[in-house]
Amino acid sequence: MESVDHFGPGRAAAMAVALSAANPKNLVSVLGAAAAIAGVGLDTGQDAVAMAIFVALATLGPGIPVVLFLVTWERSRRALDTVREWMAQDNATIMAVICLLIAARLIGDGISGF
């Protein structure tokens, strides 16, 4: 994890794409959203708009810290470092809670039939 702190912008972007594409949590989330959107019965254009909205909302989590860092570099650095340290320390707990929430949502959708 510490080597990631020294990545340049290009290598960081490539790593982000690779990790997000290979992450089962992301795959389940995207498949769940696609199934929910497809199950509504919208036309193709509306499906595309709904999926674009999902993608925009899904990028807020990683996007907000990036924008904060770019806009208010010096002020946000301390706060972002604190969050990074907390996430590194409690990564297993964070991932367990996220997976539990995704599983509960998918089970709920499955039981209710969307």
N, C-alpha and C positions, 0 to 999 in steps of 0.2 A: 504494500500500500504506500509506503514512503517513497518508492521510486516514481509513483504517479505524480507526486508533487513537483517533479523536475521535468515532466513532459512539456514539449513545446505545443503550440496551438494545433499544428497538423497532426502530430502523434496523439494528442488528447482527443481530437475529433474522430480519428480512426478508431481509437480504443472505445470511445463512447458508442459508435455505430456497432462495432463488433460485440460489445458487451450487451447492448440493448437488444440486438437481434438474437443473441444466444441465450438470453435470460428467460427461463420458463415462466416466470411471473409475468413478464411482458407479453409473451406468446399467449398465455391463458387469458390475459386481460383483453388483448386485441381480438382473439377468437370469440370471447364472450360478447364483446361489443358488436362485432360483425354479425354474430348470430342474433343478438337482440335487435339490431337494426334491420336485418333481413326478415325477421319474424313479424315486423310491424306491417309489411306489405306496401311499402312506399315505391314510387317509381324510381328509375335509375338515377335521375338527377337529385331527387330528394335523398336517396341512399348516399350519394356522394357528399352532399352537404352535411348529412348527419355524421358520416365518418370523418369529414374534415373538422367538424366541431369536436368530435371525440379526440382526434389527434391534437387539436389546439389545446384542449383541456388537459390532456395527458402530458403535454410538454411543459405545463406550468410548474410542476414539481421540480424538475431539474433546471428549467429555464429561469425561474425567479432568482436563484442564487447567482447564476451567470450574469444576468442583467444587473443585479445589485453590485457584483464585483466590478463590472465594466463601468457603471455609472458613478458609484461612490467607492472607489477602490480602497482608499485609506480608511474610511469610516467603517466599511463593511468587513474589512479583513479580520478584525478581532472577533466579531460575531460569527463569521463564517468558519474561522478556525475552531471556535468553541463547539459549534455544531458538528464539524468534521470529527473532532476528537470524541464527542459523545457517540456519534454514529459508528465510529471505528470500534469503540469500547463495547457498545451494546448491539453490534450488528446481528448477532444470532437472534436476539429478542425482537428486534425490529423486523427481521425477515419472517419470523414465526408469526407475528401479529399480522403482517401484510398478507401472508399466505392464508392465515385463518380467515381474514376478512374476505379475501377473494373466494375461498372455498364456500363460506357462508352465503355469499352473494350468488354464486353459481348454483348451489344447492337450492336456495330460495327461488331462483329463476326456474330451475328444473321442476320444482314442486308446483309452482304456480303456472307453469306453461308460458312463461314470459309475462 
